[in-house]
Amino acid sequence: MNMLSTAACLSPSTVFYATTLPNELWLSIFEYLPSQSLRNVVLTSKSFHAIAIRFLYRHLILTSPTSFVTASSALSSIQPSPRALLLGISPLVERTVEQLREAVAIVSFSEADDWTPVPLNRQTNRYRFFQIKDTYQPRFLADATVYDNLLTQITSFTSLRQLVFRGMLLPRDIHSILRDLPHLRDLAVVHCTVHFANVHIDVDHTSLKLQSLTLLDIRTVYSSHDDDTNPRNPRTRLRMLAKVPTIRSLTYDHTVWLHRIFTSSSPSPPLTALDVKFPIHKDRPRAPPGFISFLETLPSLRTLILRNHVPALSLSPSALPALCAISAPLSAISSICSGRSIIKLDIRDEAVLASLYQAFVEVHSQLLRVQELSLFIGDWDDEVVLAIVARFPNLTKLQVRYARGAPSEDTILGMGSRTLYALPHLVSAHIFCIPLLPPPQSILEARTRDDDTVYGAPGVGDTYFESMHDIDTVTDTLIDGVRSLQQLPFSQGVSVDFISEQEPRTSEPFDDYTRELIIAWNRTCPGLRTVQLHPGWVWRRADRIDHWAARPCESGIWGHVFG
């Protein structure tokens, strides 16, 4: 789509099609373009601008008050109204809030280019200016006028279907804001601080039509006993959102433990997907109180994702009758799979081969229907593919990640004729090495990382808003921010740290060599359409007589957890 970047690049035939094709066809084309390509399209011509502008700001990111002040006049005129918004702007407050201690300046409409420094008793001179949209401790705060205008603008986006609050102090009236968004279906509150209510606030959300709710790393202004029965408890008010009767997908962690609000007299909605992030530490001998009984009240649950260390779950044989997709550490796989017909299986942590083989034996009869399998082994072993073929005869998708060692050239050449040929339905094979991340160096880094993402499993944040469009270009925001910070009274102590973006890959490092290895599988694996032997690159073909072509790909299991 680069030919659409400027009008000068259009050939006569392209100009003819641009003027004769109906707008409905262009709409269908532009709908699939990424944000950068859409920006190029709207600059091509007046007709393309009129067609494509409705998609450009369909998904918005507002994570700094500077971007909101710059774009505030344009936001009100966006038509149609945005359908997705990621928000991360916090106000200046009187009391000290731990999440806001790193703030260095206050942004207002009157001083948009000359920010007011935060009072010295609220900050030190040891600030580092990171890429704003990726940090969970805001460097810039909005003054009262900017913040009030921001909340008014949010409630005017009545077509919003997805809303994410990330890395901010939540609005005190968040519940009334949600009720003003009649089309809201997906809500996420991630790495946020909530206020303590001085008075009782009505938290009846029966009018909401939420279908998906995510609550992760929820902090409070005041440390207090987490009493689920206290309506003034800030976490309790957020937990009540999980009782919206239309919710079908629920994601939460140990900072809220949403399962605790459901009882036999007040059961959960009929969930179909549940994603729970447990603490990183592994010294917990059993599941948290009430979690197993909560699982046994979910007859319609189809997808269960358990992150980090999870002990064995002693479920009754009649629990989770509809479960067909499970993503969990090896310690919980046997107990969950036993007695259930699992179709999609993801083992999230490092699987020791002896324990892995034992788990396969224990639940062999339940694994016969598995069609998609993903796992991580620390050290490569040729026997693992043989074990998979023997236990999972109906696989259509296979992913094996490893960190140390590698299959030999002879092993790869013979993998089709010796092992994979026994999987007649296999269409996708991903067998590649991944680099292990170093352990987190700070509490903030630990909060932003799932323990099991170091093994290549997707994190919570990988499942939403991949196509969000920042209202500000990141580079311009950073440059303007640096210039303004250098003019502040405390600029002598401010250091600037740019996070360099990874340069895009231009070619696959083992083109011809890898192609020859894969061609050797053609005769014995005619159904294969996708093969991955290196991270970041896959080989694809349309059918059995097509040529293999290398394409860049995202990391993760199937794009999403179970895509």
SVG drawing of the C-alpha trace seen along z (x, -y; Angstrom):
<svg xmlns="http://www.w3.org/2000/svg" viewBox="-30 -31 53 74">
<polyline fill="none" stroke="black" stroke-width="0.4" points="0.0,0.0 3.0,-2.3 1.9,-3.4 -0.9,-5.3 1.4,-7.4 1.5,-10.3 -0.5,-11.3 2.6,-11.5 3.1,-7.8 -0.2,-6.9 0.0,-5.6 -2.7,-6.6 -4.4,-3.2 -4.4,-3.7 -5.9,-7.2 -8.6,-5.7 -9.5,-3.1 -9.4,-5.6 -12.1,-7.7 -14.3,-4.9 -14.3,-2.3 -17.3,-2.8 -16.5,-4.1 -17.8,-0.8 -14.9,1.1 -12.3,-1.5 -13.9,-1.3 -13.3,2.5 -9.7,2.0 -8.9,-0.8 -10.4,1.1 -7.5,3.5 -4.7,0.9 -2.5,0.2 -2.4,-3.3 0.8,-4.5 -0.7,-3.5 -4.0,-5.2 -2.1,-8.4 -0.5,-8.2 -3.9,-7.4 -5.7,-10.5 -2.9,-12.7 -3.2,-11.3 -6.3,-13.1 -9.5,-14.8 -11.6,-11.8 -9.4,-9.3 -9.3,-11.7 -13.1,-11.7 -13.2,-7.9 -10.3,-7.0 -10.5,-9.6 -13.2,-7.6 -10.8,-4.8 -7.7,-6.8 -9.0,-7.8 -11.2,-4.8 -8.7,-3.6 -7.1,-6.3 -4.3,-6.4 -4.2,-9.3 -1.5,-8.7 -0.1,-12.2 -1.9,-15.5 0.3,-17.2 -1.2,-15.1 -4.7,-15.8 -4.1,-19.6 -2.5,-19.6 -5.4,-17.7 -8.4,-18.8 -9.9,-21.0 -9.7,-18.2 -11.0,-15.5 -14.5,-17.0 -14.8,-17.1 -13.8,-13.4 -16.6,-11.7 -17.6,-9.1 -16.8,-8.9 -13.9,-6.6 -14.7,-3.0 -11.7,-2.3 -9.7,-4.4 -6.6,-3.8 -6.4,-6.4 -3.5,-7.1 -3.8,-10.7 -3.8,-11.5 -4.8,-14.8 -2.9,-16.8 -4.2,-15.8 -3.7,-17.3 -2.6,-14.1 0.5,-12.1 -0.3,-9.2 2.5,-6.6 1.9,-6.1 2.2,-9.9 5.5,-10.5 7.5,-10.5 5.6,-13.4 7.7,-16.4 5.3,-18.9 1.7,-20.0 0.1,-20.7 -2.6,-23.3 -4.3,-24.8 -2.7,-28.3 0.9,-26.9 0.8,-24.0 4.4,-24.8 5.8,-25.9 4.8,-23.4 4.6,-24.2 7.0,-22.1 5.5,-20.0 6.3,-21.6 9.6,-20.5 8.1,-18.8 6.4,-16.4 9.4,-15.3 13.2,-14.8 15.7,-15.7 16.3,-12.1 13.8,-11.7 14.3,-9.8 12.1,-10.8 11.0,-7.5 8.6,-7.0 5.4,-8.2 3.0,-5.7 5.0,-2.7 5.4,-3.8 3.0,-3.2 4.2,-6.2 3.1,-9.4 5.7,-12.2 3.1,-14.8 -0.2,-15.6 -3.2,-17.5 -4.4,-20.5 -8.1,-20.7 -9.3,-22.4 -7.5,-20.0 -8.7,-17.0 -12.3,-18.1 -12.3,-18.7 -10.7,-15.3 -13.5,-13.5 -16.2,-15.5 -14.5,-14.5 -14.6,-10.8 -18.3,-10.8 -18.9,-12.4 -17.4,-9.3 -20.8,-7.6 -19.8,-5.0 -16.9,-3.6 -16.9,0.2 -13.4,0.7 -12.0,-1.4 -8.6,-0.8 -7.5,-2.8 -3.7,-2.2 -1.1,-3.6 -3.1,-6.3 -5.2,-7.5 -8.7,-6.5 -11.4,-9.2 -13.5,-9.4 -16.7,-9.2 -15.5,-6.3 -18.7,-4.4 -20.9,-7.3 -18.6,-7.6 -19.1,-4.0 -22.9,-4.4 -22.6,-7.3 -21.1,-4.9 -24.1,-2.8 -22.2,-0.8 -19.2,0.1 -18.4,3.8 -14.8,4.3 -13.3,2.6 -9.8,2.9 -8.3,1.3 -4.5,2.0 -1.8,0.7 -4.1,-1.9 -4.7,-3.5 -8.3,-3.9 -9.6,-6.5 -11.0,-5.6 -14.7,-6.8 -15.6,-9.1 -19.3,-8.4 -21.2,-5.4 -21.4,-5.3 -24.0,-3.4 -22.3,-0.6 -25.3,0.9 -24.1,1.7 -27.1,3.8 -27.6,1.3 -24.1,1.9 -23.7,4.3 -20.1,5.2 -18.9,8.5 -15.2,8.4 -13.7,7.1 -10.0,6.9 -8.7,5.8 -4.9,6.1 -2.5,4.5 -5.1,2.4 -3.6,0.1 -5.2,-2.1 -4.5,-5.6 -4.5,-4.4 -3.4,-1.0 -6.4,0.7 -7.8,4.0 -9.3,5.5 -12.8,6.1 -15.1,7.3 -18.2,6.3 -17.2,2.6 -18.8,0.5 -16.3,-2.3 -13.4,0.0 -12.1,-1.1 -11.3,2.4 -14.7,3.6 -16.4,1.0 -14.3,2.2 -15.0,5.8 -18.7,5.1 -18.2,4.6 -17.7,8.4 -21.4,8.8 -22.6,7.2 -24.9,10.0 -23.7,9.8 -20.0,10.4 -18.6,13.5 -14.8,12.9 -13.1,12.1 -9.4,11.3 -8.0,10.5 -5.0,11.0 -4.3,11.3 -4.7,7.6 -8.5,8.0 -9.3,11.8 -12.6,11.3 -13.8,14.8 -14.3,13.7 -17.4,11.6 -19.3,14.6 -21.3,16.8 -24.0,19.5 -26.6,16.8 -24.8,14.4 -23.2,16.5 -21.1,15.2 -22.4,14.5 -22.2,17.4 -18.5,16.9 -17.0,18.5 -13.4,17.3 -11.5,16.8 -7.9,15.5 -6.3,15.4 -2.8,14.1 -1.4,15.6 1.5,14.1 5.0,14.8 6.2,16.5 6.0,20.3 5.7,21.1 1.9,21.3 0.9,25.0 -2.7,24.6 -5.1,22.5 -6.5,19.2 -9.6,19.7 -12.8,19.9 -11.1,20.3 -11.8,24.0 -15.5,23.6 -15.7,20.6 -14.5,22.8 -17.0,25.4 -19.8,22.9 -18.9,22.2 -20.6,24.8 -20.3,22.7 -16.6,21.9 -14.7,22.9 -11.3,21.2 -9.2,21.1 -5.9,19.3 -3.9,19.6 -0.7,17.5 2.4,18.0 2.7,20.7 -0.6,22.6 -0.8,25.6 -2.7,28.7 -6.4,28.0 -8.6,30.7 -11.7,30.2 -14.8,32.5 -15.3,34.7 -18.5,32.8 -16.8,29.3 -16.1,27.3 -18.0,29.7 -17.7,27.3 -13.9,26.6 -12.0,27.1 -9.1,24.7 -6.5,24.6 -3.4,22.5 -1.6,23.2 1.7,24.2 2.5,27.9 1.7,28.3 -2.0,27.8 -2.3,29.5 -3.0,33.0 -5.6,32.1 -7.5,29.8 -7.4,32.0 -8.4,35.1 -12.0,36.1 -12.4,33.2 -12.3,33.1 -9.5,30.5 -9.0,29.3 -6.4,26.5 -3.6,27.0 -0.8,24.5 1.8,25.4 3.0,22.0 6.1,22.6 9.3,24.6 8.4,28.2 11.0,30.7 10.8,33.6 10.4,36.4 7.5,34.5 6.0,33.7 6.0,37.3 4.5,38.4 1.7,35.8 1.1,37.1 0.7,40.6 -1.7,39.6 -4.2,37.9 -3.5,39.8 -7.2,40.6 -8.2,36.9 -5.4,35.7 -6.6,37.6 -8.9,34.8 -6.2,32.0 -5.9,30.1 -3.6,27.2 -0.6,27.7 2.0,25.2 4.8,25.8 8.2,24.6 11.1,27.0 14.4,25.5 16.8,27.9 16.0,29.3 15.5,33.0 14.6,34.9 12.5,37.3 9.9,34.5 8.5,34.5 8.2,38.3 6.3,38.1 4.0,35.4 3.2,37.4 2.4,40.5 0.1,38.7 -1.6,36.1 -2.6,37.8 -5.2,35.2 -3.0,32.1 -3.6,29.3 -1.3,26.7 2.0,27.4 4.3,25.0 7.5,26.1 9.7,23.3 13.2,24.1 16.0,22.0 19.1,24.2 20.5,26.6 18.9,27.1 17.8,29.8 20.5,30.9 20.2,30.4 19.6,34.2 16.8,34.0 15.1,31.2 15.4,32.8 14.0,36.0 11.3,34.5 8.7,34.8 9.3,38.4 10.1,39.7 7.6,37.9 5.3,35.3 4.0,37.5 2.0,39.3 -0.1,36.1 -2.3,36.1 -4.3,33.0 -1.2,30.8 -1.3,27.4 1.0,25.3 4.3,26.3 6.3,23.8 9.6,25.2 12.0,22.5 14.5,21.1 13.6,18.1 16.0,15.9 15.2,15.9 14.7,12.5 16.8,11.5 15.1,11.5 13.3,8.1 15.6,5.5 12.9,3.5 9.5,3.8 8.0,1.8 9.5,4.1 8.2,7.2 4.7,5.7 4.6,5.3 5.8,8.8 4.1,12.1 6.5,14.7 5.7,17.1 6.2,14.7 10.0,15.3 9.2,18.7 7.5,17.2 3.9,17.4 1.9,14.3 1.3,11.7 -2.0,10.2 -1.4,7.0 -0.8,9.0 -4.5,9.6 -6.0,6.1 -5.4,2.9 -2.6,4.0 -3.9,1.5 -4.4,-1.5 -3.5,-4.9 -1.6,-7.4 -3.1,-10.9 0.5,-12.2 3.5,-10.9 5.8,-9.4 8.9,-11.1 7.4,-14.6 6.1,-14.1 9.5,-13.0 11.4,-15.9 8.9,-18.5 9.1,-17.0 12.8,-17.1 12.9,-20.7 10.4,-21.8 12.1,-19.8 15.4,-21.5 13.7,-24.9 12.3,-23.9 14.1,-25.1 15.1,-21.6 16.3,-20.6 19.9,-20.1 18.9,-16.9 16.8,-15.6 18.4,-12.9 16.9,-11.9 16.6,-8.2 15.2,-7.3 13.9,-3.8 15.2,-2.9 12.7,-1.1 13.8,2.2 14.6,1.8 12.3,3.8 13.7,7.0 14.4,6.8 15.3,10.4 15.2,13.8 18.7,14.8 18.7,18.3 16.5,17.9 17.7,20.6 19.0,22.9 15.7,22.9 13.7,23.2 15.5,26.4 14.9,27.9 11.2,27.2 10.9,28.5 12.1,31.8 8.7,32.1 6.5,31.6 6.0,35.2 5.2,36.5 3.3,33.5 1.2,32.2 -1.2,30.4 1.3,28.1 0.7,24.4 2.8,22.7 6.3,23.6 8.4,21.6 12.0,22.5 13.3,19.1 11.6,16.5 10.0,13.6 9.8,15.4 7.4,18.0 7.3,19.8 3.8,20.0 2.2,21.4 -1.4,21.3 -1.6,25.0 0.5,28.1 1.8,27.0 2.5,23.5 6.1,22.2 7.2,21.5 7.6,17.8 9.1,16.2 7.0,13.7 7.6,11.7 5.4,12.7 4.6,11.7 5.8,13.6 3.3,15.4 1.4,18.6 -1.1,18.1 -1.0,14.2 -3.4,14.3 -3.5,16.9 -5.8,19.1 -6.3,17.4"/>
</svg>
